[in-house]
Amino acid sequence: MNENLKYGLLFALGLTAGALGAVALSRGKLNLKPAMADLVAAGMEIKEKAAAVIERCREEVEDVVAEADHVRKTKGKGKVPAGGDA
């Protein structure tokens, strides 16, 4: 996971938790269990979306590496594909 994304998510989580805590304390309610469950659920959803983005990026990199390997192998035989298409 990208370090900037990781720290951004942690910052957002901390900011949200702090805001929820301040609101709960100002209203005199200390039953944070439902709010925290919603917060954790949102965090899990963000994690799943981030994992999907990372997986797509990984697949793209694998495709580029496979194409580069193909070009490298065909270049040695003198058969470079036109336009770099593999």
C-alpha positions in Angstrom: 0.0 0.0 0.0 1.3 3.4 -0.9 2.6 5.2 2.2 0.8 8.4 1.5 -2.5 6.6 1.1 -1.9 4.6 4.3 -1.2 7.8 6.3 -4.1 9.6 4.7 -6.5 6.9 5.7 -5.1 6.8 9.2 -5.5 10.6 9.4 -9.1 10.4 8.2 -9.9 7.7 10.6 -8.4 9.6 13.5 -10.2 12.8 12.5 -13.5 10.9 12.2 -13.0 9.2 15.6 -12.1 12.5 17.2 -15.2 14.3 15.7 -17.5 11.5 16.9 -16.0 11.6 20.3 -16.4 15.4 20.6 -20.0 15.2 19.5 -20.8 12.3 21.8 -19.2 14.1 24.8 -21.0 17.4 24.0 -24.4 15.7 24.0 -23.7 13.8 27.1 -24.1 10.4 25.4 -21.4 7.9 26.1 -23.0 5.0 24.1 -20.5 5.0 21.3 -21.0 1.4 20.3 -23.3 2.0 17.3 -21.3 4.9 16.1 -18.1 3.0 16.4 -19.6 0.0 14.6 -20.6 2.3 11.7 -17.1 3.8 11.7 -15.4 0.4 11.6 -17.8 -0.7 8.8 -16.9 2.4 6.8 -13.2 1.7 7.4 -13.6 -1.9 6.2 -15.3 -0.7 3.1 -12.5 1.8 2.4 -10.0 -1.0 2.9 -11.8 -3.3 0.5 -11.9 -0.5 -2.2 -8.2 0.3 -1.7 -7.4 -3.4 -2.0 -9.3 -3.6 -5.3 -7.4 -0.5 -6.6 -4.1 -2.1 -5.6 -5.1 -5.4 -7.3 -5.9 -3.6 -10.6 -2.6 -1.7 -10.4 -0.7 -5.0 -9.8 -2.4 -6.6 -12.8 -1.5 -3.6 -15.0 2.1 -3.9 -13.9 2.2 -7.6 -14.6 0.8 -7.0 -18.1 3.4 -4.4 -18.9 6.2 -6.7 -17.6 4.9 -9.5 -19.8 4.7 -7.3 -22.8 8.2 -6.0 -22.1 9.5 -9.6 -21.8 7.9 -10.5 -25.1 9.4 -7.5 -26.8 12.8 -8.4 -25.3 12.6 -12.0 -26.5 11.4 -11.1 -30.0 14.0 -8.3 -30.3 16.8 -10.8 -29.9 15.4 -12.8 -32.9 15.1 -9.7 -35.0 11.3 -9.8 -35.0 10.2 -6.6 -33.3 6.4 -6.2 -33.5 5.2 -3.1 -35.4 4.1 -0.4 -33.0 5.3 -2.3 -30.0 2.1 -4.4 -29.9 2.6 -7.7 -28.3 
